[in-house]
């Protein structure tokens, strides 16, 4: 039993119109002062529900069906709503994912902190202000005295999260629940925030419950960890032990799916596969003659470029400027340079990984290549022929078919009002790749087979599929155009790790089968490591380093690349 | 069949919420009765108010049949010309609904196409369309309708104008309603056009017309349908107002507006039924359509729930 917090047999249920849904089932958890306990699991595992149950903020109509939560040995469930409200904030605080929304944008930092302090203790304004100042300094806000009177929007993302943490400390709590505190932040800032949390746990003896989907974060700072899946507890124990020598099958599969930074694997193996369905009519439904071998043959039948020696895509001195002129403005403004001086060559059949933090211009590069964004200077060549910019590229230009793209968010990249058959069939129809409707149908069914989806999926609508399945459909849509060059813009960042591993495996298989050249964009270094032959690092719109992937990950040259590599949380830290 | 219905009852959002909202159910029934009565008027109405031979001036001013001087032939009484009021209301609702639906359809087609194009292309086209919409919005709906009616009255020979009266009325009402559709369509298109499925279509080089019609339109239909239902009530009311003012349908043609206008002349002389029954039908129809529109808005926009 933990002396700070102990949760026993906690069960939370939500009545829905489909019957009672059990969000978490018989969860046990204990915490000592100064301990950081991680809750890790994929979406729908019930991580956030546990946090909400401890702090007593389960959203109606949900309720605690069973079990108990004890803080300092005192049961919280027997408390009245009023007493709970007093306790919340005084003893338990919470840090949310998005620092943008957890601060009131209309109040200064000083107002928000002083108000919180005076809510919970009877002190004068100046005393409260002095306390707030001390807290801001403690959480690493430089020049706190003057910054206190600023508004949240004047702080950067990382600084704002520090303010949120200072706010959580205002009442001197014993327990802080941090729900994905670093998910919205770049790796370098994530590293600093995690260090701050660790420091607070040690100096103040505050217990932390850290909710995250990122195993790297868990490995980096937690003392103990609980692995959850579908609301059930899979495995719990000391972090080094659980992640180092996992006992439960699920933990093993989860660990196998985490992309490694230290070496490149051919494929992810031993990962969690979707449950093999029983041969229901659903799965037996087939379009006549459709199969994955047909899809492979059909995709390979397309005319290939006669062996061209040089790079598939070559970019020279590319520059993209935004907001150079307004609709009705008669003065040309300076604009913002999203990309400067980009030089890049992608060789046939190779994968070029593009790494960069948010705002580095990764997506702009992709959009410039596919013609969605008009570059302001530079040249692009595709298969040795110049590639026209933006709208200058005619609708019937060959590159419209040969360059295809897989987007980041599978929830917005498929048209929700069209059937899968129409979504995948659109490129076939538009590029005239099939003679009639029946042939198009056969191709769609076969390509679905190829991306490991049941053929019957073509009769359904996108909302009937999960994120991973949607991404497979998006890959199928890109594939039927018979592209030579594929751009993947963060194709897995919206997915859980086990699904990410499946999609990455699929992309590797397809790349090998069809000899595709891929531009693979990601902020996740480990994912890029697994996918790429070549690597390019972008920072603030400039290319800081390019080179062969293996050499890059062994010994990066540029200072920024070194920084990125060292700050990515990795599983290596549990060994130490 | 029963099992299927049970599943639909739970899984279909619209039906699930409908079965849990008694107010909406009552509104749906009232609207259905009005629409059916209007559609089937030639079959169920006791007399035909367009047929001059079917009514007699001697029958005028009969009160409802349950009162002392009532006549069992006329369930809710007769008007100043001896027309059966029930038949007149049924035929009147028919006309009001016809004008209402067609003017909303006109406004929806005009407004939606301009709105999607403005949202998709942006730039100057967008600026011009939306400034026109702003001008339109600063004119009261009734003024637009009066203006169109007056202008056509001026440029068309009298007989031709009589023939085209319904078309003129429809265009007049439609013109004052298209702005709602255009603004909503434009705003929703702004949101949709930056989504990745639209970009995917653009990368392939699909024609903008196809992107707008096949990709964007189905995705913004929800809010437009809500505007459609709410505007239907507005259009019916506008028709009644115009007819009441004497610039809508000719006074001898029964529509809810003309009936109310005739009725007001007699309200102080004791013949209350001539105005009360048409007015009640109008009020019930408008309220029920509004409630249905509100229901659709709640269902289609989860944030309002």
Interface residues (C-beta under 8 A of the other chain):
Chain A: X17 X18 X327 X328 X367 X370 X371 X372 X393 X394 X395 X396 X397 X400 X401 X403 X404 X405 X407 X408 X409 X412 X413 X414 X415 X416 X417 X418 X426 X427 X430 X431 X474 X477 X481
Chain B: X10 X16 X122 X123 X124 X127 X195 X196 X197 X199 X200 X201 X202 X203 X204 X205 X206 X207 X214 X215 X218 X219 X221
